[in-house]
Amino acid sequence: MVRVTFIGTGSAFAVGRRTNIALLVQEDDTSLVLECGPTILQQLDRVGATAAQVDHLFISHRHGDHILGLPMFLLMRYMGGTSAGPLTILGSEDTLQAGQELTRIVYPEMLDRLGSVTWVDMPSDRPTRKELGSIELATFPMPHSPEVSVLALRLDFHKSGRSLVYTGDTTYHKDVVDFAADCDLLVHETNFSQTLHPDLTASDYGHSTAHEAGLIAAQACCRFLALVHLSPTCDGHEDQVRAEAAQEFDGTIIIPTDGSTLYL
């Protein structure tokens, strides 16, 4: 069984009930964290987890709400000593470089002492696959910002036969339909809503709407759709956001709050 905990569900502006987007994905003794924003340690603590328990960390891109917690995440693992096992950090080359530079700036001595950390470059210009034990991990380039590469992530769990796709921050991108095809759970960013923001073009900001997320989920024949990375302007209007996605997708749609758990 795959357990997905939405430890953060908000956008760059983590105000109110939602902190920066982050997921904790677990199967048996394997733990993966997706994204590493400024409050990652608090997010893990709130669900009874620690940085030392994480085997794999995926960072979709180098924007602050996705990477600024990395130095503190690594510091906690370093201070944990032998309680922290090997860690694999996956991301594009520019994302890994940004994470290493950020860590050197605030803790210049620490990177050289993290012998159990492996940095894995996932190319930003083409789809890539990698085996992580019983999990097949795949990445796919997504459009978001001309200056920053973004990778979507797909996890296929060989033991359970379940699958999860996480888009990262992105504009509407029809090519991701094949990447997400038949997945059990599509976690799609929904920074905006065309219902709540009718005069705004989401793609101008490098983001998607709930309607676009629903369209991708329908075309990819997903089982569940989770709408995340919600703008604070969506707070309290979740029913409208869900209804917008449901115009295109007739499967199960969830808008998780921080700490929500889904079993696949």
N, C-alpha and C positions, 0 to 999 in steps of 0.2 A: 504494500500500500504506500502511495506517495502522499505526504502531508505538505501542504502549501500554506504558510503563514504569512499574511500580509502585514509585515511589521511597520510599514509606512505606506501611505496611499496618496499623499499629496504632491503638489507641484513644487517648483523652486521656492515659493513663498509658503513655508511651513507654519501656518497660523491656524488657530482654532483647533479642531479635533484631528487634523491630518498632518503628520510629519512627512518629510521627504520620502519619495517612493523607495521601497526596499522590500525584498521577499526573502524568506527563509524556506528552503525546499529540502525535505528530508525523506530518505528511503532507507530503512534498516539503520545501519550505523553511519551512513553517508549524509553529510550536511553541506548544502550549497547556499551561499548568500548572493543575491543579485542586487547590486548597487551598494554604495558605501558613502552615504551622505553625512552631513555634519553631526547628526544625532544617532549614528549607528549603534554606539555602545548602549545608549539608553533604550533604543528600540529592541535590541537583543535582550537586554535585562528584563524588560517588561513582559517578555514571553518565556522567561526562565532559561535563556540561552546566554552563552558567552562567546567572545571572539576565539578563545582557545579551542572551542568545540567545532569550529568551522574547518572543513576540508578543502573547499573550493570557493573562491570569490570571483564573481564576474562583474565587471564594470563596463557598462554599455558605451560610455563616452566621458570626456573629461570635464564637463560642466560641473560647477561647484556643488549643486545639490545631489550629484551622483558620486563625487570622489573626495570631497573635503574631509570626510571622516577617516580616510585611509591611514594617516600617520597615527592617530589615536588607536585605531583598530590594531595596527602592527605593534604599537607600544604595549598594549594590554597583552598581546600574545607573547611579546618578548619578556615582559615582567612575569608572565606565568611560568617561565622556565620549561621544565620537562613536561608540564601538563599540556602543553600545546604541541600537537603532532605536526606533520608536514602540511604545508598550505600551498595550493596552486592558485595564482592570480591570473585571470584570463582577461584579455582586452586587446584592442588594436594597439599598434606600435606607439602612436601618439598618446593614447590614454595611459599606457604603461610608463612611458617617459614622463608624463605629467605627474603621475603618482609617485614615481621615484624622486623626481625633482622636488615635489612638495614635501616629501618625507625628509629629504636631505636638508631642506631649508629649516625645518622646525626641530629635527633630531638628526644632526649631521653624522653622528657616530653610529646610528642604529642599523642602517641598511647593511653595513659590512658584518653585522653580528647576527643577521637573520639567515642562518645557514639552512634552515628548513623551509625556506620560501622559494618557490619556483615561479618565474614570470613567463607566461606563455603568450606569445604574440599571435593573435588571430587576425589575418589580413583584412584590411578595410576595403579592398577593391574587388572581392569575390567571395562567393559562398565557401565555407570551410567546415570540415567535420573532424572531430577528435573523439577518441574513446577515453572515458574516465571510468575505468573498472567496468561495472555493469550498466553504465549510462553512456549513451552516445550524445555528444554535444555538437551542435551545429550553429554557425553564425551566418548572418546575412546582412549586407550593407543596407542602411536605411537613410533616407533624406531628412535632414533636420537643420543643419547650419553649414554654409559654405566653408567655414573655417574649421569645423569640428566633425570628425568621422563618428558615426554611430553604428553600432552593431545590434541587430535583433538576435535573440537566442532561442534555440529549440533544444529541448531535453527529451530524449526518448529513453524510457526506463525498460531495460530488457527483462528484468525480473517480473514486473507487473504488466508490462505491455502498455503502460500509460504514457502520455506525452503532454508536454507543456510548451507553449510558445510565448515569449515576452518580447514586445516590439521595441522597448526603449522609447526615447522621444523621437517622434517622426511626424511628417505630414502624411496624408493619404498616399498609399503606395500599393498599387494593384499587383505589383510583382511579388509581394509577400504572400499572396494567396496560395501559391504552390508551396512555399516554404512552410506555411501553417496548415496545409491540407490535412483534414481528418484528425486534428489534434484534439485531445480531451479538454484542454483548457487554453484559451487564448487570453492573455493578459495584455490589453491594448490601452495605450495612453489615450486619455480623453481630456485634454487640458481645457477644451472649450465645448460649448454646446450651441448648435445653430438655433435652437429654440430660445436659449437665454441670451445669446449674443448674435442676433440676426444681422447686425451691421458690421460684423467682424469677419474677416477672411482668415481662418485658422492657419492656412499655409503660409501667410505672410509672417507668422511668428514661429514657423517650423513645427507646428503642432497639428493635432487632429481633433475632430468633433466626435460626439457620440454616434451621430448618424454614420460617419465614415467607418468607425470601429464596427458598428453593426453590419455594414456592407461587407467588410473584410471577413467577419466571422461567418456570414451567410455563404459567401462565395467559397470559403475554405471548408465549409461543412464541419465546423467545430461543434463540440458538445456543450461546453460552457464558455461564456464570455465574461471576463472581469474587466470593469472599467476603472482605471487608476490614473494617477497623476492629475487629479482634479484641481482646477483652479479654485481659490477661496470663494469666487463668485458663484460657484456651483453648490456651496455648502447650504444645506436646507432645501435644496431643489433636486435632490436625488431622484425623486419619482419622475420628474420631467426629463431628466437626463436618461434614465432607463427607458422611458417611453420613446424617446427619440431613437435610441439604438434598436428598439423593438420594431420600429417601422421597417427595418430591413432583416433583422435576425429573429427567428421565431423559437430559438433555443433558450436555454436558461441564462439569464443575465443577472450578474451580481455587481453591486457597487460596495466593495468591502470597506470597512472602517479599520483603523489601525488595530492589529491584534486578531483580526478575523482569520479563521482557519478553514481550509477546504481540503477534503480527502478525495483523492482520485483512485 
